Amino acid sequence: MALPSMYRALPAARRVALLTTILSSRKDSRALFIQRLVARGGGFRAATLLSWPAAKLAQEVVRMNAQTAED
């Protein structure tokens, strides 16, 4: 059984706060996470996700568990 990463051990609120900071400061990460959310499905279009503020996008990324170990 694989051990969970330190990131996964954090509470969801802390993961959202970290992602909000990253999404606000780096435009390339915003595009990457939007691409992952669209690929997973869930009914969102990329144009819709681009218009969302960083905090709302971070909540959706954490909710859909669209982060990887490299993140």
C-alpha positions in Angstrom: 0.0 0.0 0.0 1.4 3.4 -1.0 2.0 6.0 1.6 0.0 9.2 1.1 2.0 12.3 0.2 2.4 15.1 2.8 0.2 17.2 0.5 -2.6 14.7 0.7 -2.4 14.5 4.4 -3.3 18.2 4.7 -6.9 19.2 5.3 -8.9 20.2 2.3 -9.0 23.9 3.4 -5.2 24.1 3.5 -4.9 22.4 0.1 -7.4 25.0 -1.3 -5.4 27.9 0.2 -2.1 26.5 -1.3 -3.6 26.1 -4.7 -5.2 29.5 -4.6 -1.8 31.0 -4.1 -0.3 29.0 -6.9 -3.1 29.8 -9.3 -3.0 33.5 -8.5 0.7 33.8 -9.1 1.5 31.5 -12.0 -0.6 31.6 -15.2 0.9 28.4 -16.6 -0.3 26.4 -13.6 -3.8 27.8 -14.1 -3.9 26.5 -17.6 -2.6 23.1 -16.5 -5.3 22.7 -13.8 -8.0 23.9 -16.2 -6.8 21.3 -18.7 -7.0 18.6 -16.1 -10.5 19.5 -15.0 -11.8 19.5 -18.5 -10.1 16.2 -19.3 -11.8 14.6 -16.2 -15.2 15.6 -17.3 -17.8 17.0 -14.9 -19.5 19.4 -17.3 -17.2 22.4 -17.3 -15.8 24.0 -20.5 -12.4 25.5 -20.5 -13.9 29.0 -21.3 -16.0 28.8 -18.2 -13.1 27.8 -15.9 -11.0 30.6 -17.3 -13.5 33.1 -16.1 -13.5 31.8 -12.5 -11.5 33.5 -9.7 -8.5 31.5 -8.4 -10.2 30.6 -5.1 -13.2 29.0 -6.9 -11.0 27.1 -9.3 -8.8 25.8 -6.4 -11.9 24.5 -4.6 -13.0 22.6 -7.7 -9.5 21.2 -8.3 -9.4 19.9 -4.7 -13.0 18.6 -4.9 -12.3 16.7 -8.1 -8.9 15.6 -6.9 -7.2 16.8 -10.0 -3.8 17.2 -8.4 -0.9 14.8 -9.0 2.2 13.9 -7.0 4.3 16.3 -9.1 2.0 19.2 -8.1 
